[in-house]
Amino acid sequence: MQQRTLGRTGRDVSVIGLGTWQFGGDWGPVSQDDAFAVMDASVEAGVTLFDTADVYGDGTSERLIGQWRASHPDVPLTVATKMGRRMEQVASNYVAENFRTWVDRSRTNLQQDTLDLVQLHCPPTAVFEDDAVYDALDALVADGSIAAYGVSVETADQALTAIARPNVASVQIILNAFRLKPLDRVLPAAKEAGVGILARVPLASGLLSGKYTTETEFPAQDHRNYNRNGEAFDQGETFSGVDFRDGVQAAQEFAAALPDGVSVPQAAIAWVVAQDGVTAAIPGARNAQQARSNADAGSLELPDGLDATVRDLYDRWFRSVVHERW
């Protein structure tokens, strides 16, 4: 598995990481045994980066990773977590006292004295502009509670604001074949500044898995059901903000453009990590087979013409809907 330096953390991580939102249950139930099997398979395939958050299953995801890591102490691994959504998302809650509480809870969950990377979890725009926020994060680095910090963002403008800060190590942003705006300015700016880019939702919440039809339904507790139109959190997190039916049809066109023997999800992930400035993609997996398949995308040679296909699909199906929103 190819390794790239994760921005200002100085750590080398695999170009395919493991997203673990699904361990918290927002994609349907995942058992502890299945979660451990996913982590086993990912690491066996060369994955060295796990991404989680303190709110995934109210800490379930972090605790599972902490348990797994405690039983595999010699495995080289970077765990990136996120904080900031345990309270109402208003700028006044993003203060040093709360940061300390959230970080200490994650340290307990993950069984780590020093967290590898903590990311602000898609806070309000004003938070990215507040000097006191970065002072508080710098203090956590100084006292050894965290090794580095970054941000997870909803919009390209938020990413650009964070990249300009001298101690922001990484930016996590939605980037996939149905969400191309980060290519315009965010990736070039991050590369120039030495900031890592973690591409989340690389399969557009499964649209680019190649499995869905317009008749596909999701469980009640799955965000692809209850947040289809942004009812619970930012709509852009679910199917990248695109209409489900349009996404299915565009994904079918994407699949039709691939040569025989190349799977849709592997091609979609490979396209993401081929973009200049991306450090790693962090797809989720609900079972060991998915984890191995995702990891294999890290060594897939990008099919000829795929980049042109992606840009054509985006221009025809999605640019007018999502490009100016996020």
Stockholm file with secondary structure:
# STOCKHOLM 1.0

chainA/1-326         MQQRTLGRTGRDVSVIGLGTWQFGGDWGPVSQDDAFAVMDASVEAGVTLFDTADVYGDGTSERLIGQWRASHPDVPLTVATKMGRRMEQVASNYVAENFRTWVDRSRTNLQQDTLDLVQLHCPPTAVFEDDAVYDALDALVADGSIAAYGVSVETADQALTAIARPNVASVQIILNAFRLKPLDRVLPAAKEAGVGILARVPLASGLLSGKYTTETEFPAQDHRNYNRNGEAFDQGETFSGVDFRDGVQAAQEFAAALPDGVSVPQAAIAWVVAQDGVTAAIPGARNAQQARSNADAGSLELPDGLDATVRDLYDRWFRSVVHERW
#=GR chainA/1-326 SS CCEEECGGGCCEEESBCEECGGGGTTTSCCCHHHHHHHHHHHHHTTCCEEECCTTGGGGHHHHHHHHHHHTCTTSCCEEEEEESCSSCCCGGGCSHHHHHHHHHHHHHHHTCSSBSEEEEESCCHHHHTCHHHHHHHHHHHHTTSBSCEEEECSSHHHHHHHHTSTTEEEEEEECBTTBCGGGTTHHHHHHHHTCEEEEECTTGGGGGGTCCCTTCCCCTTSHHHHTTTSSSSCGGGSGGGSCHHHHHHHHHHHHHTSCTTCCHHHHHHHHHHTSTTCCEECCBCSSHHHHHHHHHGGGCCCCTTHHHHHHHHIIIIIHHHHTTTC
#=GC SS_cons         CCEEECGGGCCEEESBCEECGGGGTTTSCCCHHHHHHHHHHHHHTTCCEEECCTTGGGGHHHHHHHHHHHTCTTSCCEEEEEESCSSCCCGGGCSHHHHHHHHHHHHHHHTCSSBSEEEEESCCHHHHTCHHHHHHHHHHHHTTSBSCEEEECSSHHHHHHHHTSTTEEEEEEECBTTBCGGGTTHHHHHHHHTCEEEEECTTGGGGGGTCCCTTCCCCTTSHHHHTTTSSSSCGGGSGGGSCHHHHHHHHHHHHHTSCTTCCHHHHHHHHHHTSTTCCEECCBCSSHHHHHHHHHGGGCCCCTTHHHHHHHHIIIIIHHHHTTTC
//
